[in-house]
Amino acid sequence: MGAIEREGYVFHIEFSQITKTAAIHVTKEGDFVTELTFPFEGNEPTQEHIDNKIEDYLNLNMKEW
């Protein structure tokens, strides 16, 4: 899975099939911001699940402004 760019952030996705855990590493202007982790089922997290986690993160950050 490649990186996803939205609203100035870059989201790098990785996952483990052994632990069934996914991580989204969030960077902005090349600097690490945070890591979002979540469990998944099947062989890999679905694109919908990834998109929802990214949208949740972006919506949370917009509320802080």
VMD Tcl script that builds the backbone (N, CA, C; Angstrom):
set m [mol new atoms 195]
animate dup $m
set s [atomselect $m all]
$s set {name element resname resid chain x y z} {
  {N N MET 1 A 0.847 -1.180 0.000}
  {CA C MET 1 A 0.000 0.000 0.000}
  {C C MET 1 A 0.889 1.238 0.000}
  {N N GLY 2 A 0.535 2.181 -0.818}
  {CA C GLY 2 A 1.303 3.406 -0.895}
  {C C GLY 2 A 0.810 4.444 0.091}
  {N N ALA 3 A 1.502 5.557 0.115}
  {CA C ALA 3 A 1.130 6.657 1.003}
  {C C ALA 3 A -0.090 7.395 0.448}
  {N N ILE 4 A -0.841 7.994 1.368}
  {CA C ILE 4 A -2.022 8.783 1.020}
  {C C ILE 4 A -1.776 10.206 1.498}
  {N N GLU 5 A -1.996 11.188 0.625}
  {CA C GLU 5 A -1.817 12.592 0.992}
  {C C GLU 5 A -3.171 13.274 1.094}
  {N N ARG 6 A -3.395 13.952 2.237}
  {CA C ARG 6 A -4.639 14.712 2.433}
  {C C ARG 6 A -4.379 15.881 3.371}
  {N N GLU 7 A -4.852 17.037 2.976}
  {CA C GLU 7 A -4.839 18.248 3.798}
  {C C GLU 7 A -3.473 18.542 4.420}
  {N N GLY 8 A -2.426 18.334 3.650}
  {CA C GLY 8 A -1.079 18.636 4.119}
  {C C GLY 8 A -0.415 17.523 4.905}
  {N N TYR 9 A -1.133 16.462 5.177}
  {CA C TYR 9 A -0.585 15.309 5.894}
  {C C TYR 9 A -0.307 14.185 4.906}
  {N N VAL 10 A 0.663 13.347 5.258}
  {CA C VAL 10 A 0.935 12.130 4.489}
  {C C VAL 10 A 0.729 10.957 5.442}
  {N N PHE 11 A -0.043 9.986 4.993}
  {CA C PHE 11 A -0.390 8.821 5.796}
  {C C PHE 11 A 0.267 7.592 5.178}
  {N N HIS 12 A 1.176 6.963 5.928}
  {CA C HIS 12 A 1.895 5.771 5.477}
  {C C HIS 12 A 1.285 4.564 6.183}
  {N N ILE 13 A 0.815 3.601 5.422}
  {CA C ILE 13 A 0.112 2.456 5.991}
  {C C ILE 13 A 1.018 1.232 6.009}
  {N N GLU 14 A 0.993 0.524 7.144}
  {CA C GLU 14 A 1.648 -0.776 7.223}
  {C C GLU 14 A 0.770 -1.679 8.080}
  {N N PHE 15 A 0.951 -2.986 7.934}
  {CA C PHE 15 A 0.128 -3.904 8.712}
  {C C PHE 15 A 0.852 -5.225 8.911}
  {N N SER 16 A 0.424 -5.951 9.941}
  {CA C SER 16 A 0.961 -7.270 10.244}
  {C C SER 16 A -0.148 -8.299 10.108}
  {N N GLN 17 A 0.066 -9.292 9.257}
  {CA C GLN 17 A -0.913 -10.368 9.125}
  {C C GLN 17 A -0.857 -11.295 10.335}
  {N N ILE 18 A 0.268 -11.335 11.013}
  {CA C ILE 18 A 0.414 -12.203 12.185}
  {C C ILE 18 A -0.415 -11.680 13.352}
  {N N THR 19 A -0.271 -10.384 13.659}
  {CA C THR 19 A -0.996 -9.804 14.800}
  {C C THR 19 A -2.334 -9.202 14.405}
  {N N LYS 20 A -2.598 -9.120 13.091}
  {CA C LYS 20 A -3.845 -8.515 12.577}
  {C C LYS 20 A -4.006 -7.083 13.088}
  {N N THR 21 A -2.883 -6.351 13.080}
  {CA C THR 21 A -2.869 -4.956 13.513}
  {C C THR 21 A -2.326 -4.093 12.384}
  {N N ALA 22 A -2.977 -2.965 12.155}
  {CA C ALA 22 A -2.517 -2.011 11.145}
  {C C ALA 22 A -2.044 -0.743 11.842}
  {N N ALA 23 A -1.133 -0.042 11.192}
  {CA C ALA 23 A -0.644 1.235 11.702}
  {C C ALA 23 A -0.611 2.232 10.550}
  {N N ILE 24 A -1.037 3.435 10.858}
  {CA C ILE 24 A -0.948 4.535 9.905}
  {C C ILE 24 A -0.015 5.561 10.530}
  {N N HIS 25 A 1.140 5.774 9.910}
  {CA C HIS 25 A 2.089 6.775 10.393}
  {C C HIS 25 A 1.768 8.093 9.710}
  {N N VAL 26 A 1.539 9.119 10.522}
  {CA C VAL 26 A 1.138 10.427 10.017}
  {C C VAL 26 A 2.346 11.356 10.046}
  {N N THR 27 A 2.640 11.981 8.897}
  {CA C THR 27 A 3.706 12.974 8.827}
  {C C THR 27 A 3.162 14.257 8.218}
  {N N LYS 28 A 3.834 15.352 8.532}
  {CA C LYS 28 A 3.482 16.644 7.940}
  {C C LYS 28 A 4.784 17.377 7.672}
  {N N GLU 29 A 4.976 17.756 6.425}
  {CA C GLU 29 A 6.204 18.416 5.980}
  {C C GLU 29 A 7.436 17.598 6.356}
  {N N GLY 30 A 7.307 16.273 6.272}
  {CA C GLY 30 A 8.418 15.372 6.536}
  {C C GLY 30 A 8.642 15.034 7.994}
  {N N ASP 31 A 7.901 15.660 8.903}
  {CA C ASP 31 A 8.051 15.405 10.335}
  {C C ASP 31 A 6.984 14.429 10.818}
  {N N PHE 32 A 7.404 13.481 11.650}
  {CA C PHE 32 A 6.466 12.524 12.229}
  {C C PHE 32 A 5.506 13.254 13.158}
  {N N VAL 33 A 4.203 12.964 13.033}
  {CA C VAL 33 A 3.179 13.593 13.872}
  {C C VAL 33 A 2.631 12.592 14.885}
  {N N THR 34 A 2.160 11.445 14.404}
  {CA C THR 34 A 1.583 10.439 15.296}
  {C C THR 34 A 1.429 9.112 14.572}
  {N N GLU 35 A 1.052 8.103 15.322}
  {CA C GLU 35 A 0.762 6.786 14.760}
  {C C GLU 35 A -0.659 6.401 15.154}
  {N N LEU 36 A -1.447 5.989 14.181}
  {CA C LEU 36 A -2.806 5.511 14.414}
  {C C LEU 36 A -2.787 3.999 14.248}
  {N N THR 37 A -3.236 3.263 15.251}
  {CA C THR 37 A -3.250 1.806 15.147}
  {C C THR 37 A -4.678 1.292 15.270}
  {N N PHE 38 A -4.932 0.163 14.630}
  {CA C PHE 38 A -6.253 -0.453 14.707}
  {C C PHE 38 A -6.169 -1.910 14.270}
  {N N PRO 39 A -7.058 -2.744 14.808}
  {CA C PRO 39 A -7.098 -4.148 14.392}
  {C C PRO 39 A -7.858 -4.295 13.074}
  {N N PHE 40 A -7.610 -5.386 12.388}
  {CA C PHE 40 A -8.349 -5.684 11.161}
  {C C PHE 40 A -8.556 -7.181 11.053}
  {N N GLU 41 A -9.455 -7.580 10.171}
  {CA C GLU 41 A -9.718 -8.991 9.899}
  {C C GLU 41 A -9.358 -9.290 8.449}
  {N N GLY 42 A -9.099 -10.541 8.163}
  {CA C GLY 42 A -8.765 -10.928 6.799}
  {C C GLY 42 A -7.277 -10.808 6.538}
  {N N ASN 43 A -6.915 -10.693 5.253}
  {CA C ASN 43 A -5.508 -10.632 4.864}
  {C C ASN 43 A -4.878 -9.263 5.054}
  {N N GLU 44 A -5.688 -8.212 4.952}
  {CA C GLU 44 A -5.178 -6.848 5.099}
  {C C GLU 44 A -6.346 -5.923 5.427}
  {N N PRO 45 A -6.048 -4.743 5.965}
  {CA C PRO 45 A -7.141 -3.805 6.246}
  {C C PRO 45 A -7.777 -3.340 4.937}
  {N N THR 46 A -9.070 -3.101 4.967}
  {CA C THR 46 A -9.749 -2.643 3.757}
  {C C THR 46 A -9.443 -1.167 3.517}
  {N N GLN 47 A -9.532 -0.760 2.270}
  {CA C GLN 47 A -9.318 0.649 1.939}
  {C C GLN 47 A -10.345 1.524 2.656}
  {N N GLU 48 A -11.559 1.016 2.786}
  {CA C GLU 48 A -12.611 1.765 3.492}
  {C C GLU 48 A -12.237 1.990 4.961}
  {N N HIS 49 A -11.704 0.961 5.614}
  {CA C HIS 49 A -11.285 1.076 7.013}
  {C C HIS 49 A -10.161 2.108 7.151}
  {N N ILE 50 A -9.200 2.063 6.249}
  {CA C ILE 50 A -8.091 3.024 6.253}
  {C C ILE 50 A -8.619 4.434 6.028}
  {N N ASP 51 A -9.462 4.609 5.023}
  {CA C ASP 51 A -10.031 5.933 4.730}
  {C C ASP 51 A -10.820 6.478 5.918}
  {N N ASN 52 A -11.584 5.612 6.594}
  {CA C ASN 52 A -12.352 6.051 7.757}
  {C C ASN 52 A -11.443 6.515 8.885}
  {N N LYS 53 A -10.351 5.810 9.137}
  {CA C LYS 53 A -9.401 6.212 10.185}
  {C C LYS 53 A -8.759 7.552 9.847}
  {N N ILE 54 A -8.414 7.748 8.577}
  {CA C ILE 54 A -7.823 9.018 8.154}
  {C C ILE 54 A -8.838 10.144 8.304}
  {N N GLU 55 A -10.066 9.919 7.880}
  {CA C GLU 55 A -11.114 10.941 8.014}
  {C C GLU 55 A -11.366 11.280 9.478}
  {N N ASP 56 A -11.405 10.266 10.348}
  {CA C ASP 56 A -11.579 10.512 11.786}
  {C C ASP 56 A -10.451 11.388 12.316}
  {N N TYR 57 A -9.217 11.091 11.906}
  {CA C TYR 57 A -8.066 11.875 12.351}
  {C C TYR 57 A -8.170 13.318 11.862}
  {N N LEU 58 A -8.485 13.504 10.598}
  {CA C LEU 58 A -8.585 14.855 10.044}
  {C C LEU 58 A -9.727 15.635 10.694}
  {N N ASN 59 A -10.864 14.998 10.925}
  {CA C ASN 59 A -11.992 15.670 11.573}
  {C C ASN 59 A -11.656 16.057 13.002}
  {N N LEU 60 A -10.931 15.214 13.722}
  {CA C LEU 60 A -10.525 15.519 15.089}
  {C C LEU 60 A -9.599 16.725 15.111}
  {N N ASN 61 A -8.658 16.789 14.171}
  {CA C ASN 61 A -7.720 17.913 14.120}
  {C C ASN 61 A -8.411 19.209 13.732}
  {N N MET 62 A -9.431 19.140 12.885}
  {CA C MET 62 A -10.149 20.352 12.488}
  {C C MET 62 A -10.928 20.930 13.665}
  {N N LYS 63 A -11.410 20.084 14.572}
  {CA C LYS 63 A -12.155 20.552 15.743}
  {C C LYS 63 A -11.251 21.282 16.725}
  {N N GLU 64 A -9.944 20.952 16.718}
  {CA C GLU 64 A -9.001 21.587 17.641}
  {C C GLU 64 A -8.685 23.014 17.235}
  {N N TRP 65 A -8.983 23.383 15.995}
  {CA C TRP 65 A -8.699 24.749 15.539}
  {C C TRP 65 A -9.704 25.638 16.123}
}
mol reanalyze $m
mol bondsrecalc $m
mol representation Tube
mol addrep $m
